[in-house]
Amino acid sequence: MIRALVRLAEHWGWPIASQSSLKVQLSRWENGTNPGPTYQVLLCAVLRATPADLGFEPPAPPAAPSPGEDVAALACRVQALETLVVQLSAQLSAVVA
């Protein structure tokens, strides 16, 4: 599992913990601690499972914008997130194919 996570992260160009640190983290995950978002994506890809299959909690809903935050700033944030989703989907498709 650790080698698979490392290889996939290297393929995607994602920095992750060393193999020895991953060993400790994997033990924690197996004992009920949820991994962070990066590791959740990697685990889902390696195991070909959905977040729900692996028991990951859905992300918290975004906070309501403050009265001073303008629509343009929110639109930029949404666009950045949409771009990230497209990039991650393409990378995942390349690995699965």
C-alpha positions, 0 to 999 in steps of 0.5 A: 500500500505504501509503495502504491501511494508513493508511486501514484503521488510521484506520478501526479507530482504531489509531495507526500510523507516519506515511506517510514512516515507513511507506515505510521500514518497508515497504522493510524488510518487503519485505527480510525484516524481519517487521512487528510484530503490529499491522502484521501484522494490517493487512497481512493485512486489506489483502492479504486474506491469512492470516499464513501466506500472508505468511510471518509466524511463529506467535506464541510459546506463552505462558509457563507461569504462575509458581507464585504466579500465581492462576487468577483472574488467568489467567482475566482475561487469557484473557477480555481476549484473547478480547474482543480477538479478537472486536473485531478480527474484527468490525472486519475483517468491517466492512472486508471487507463 
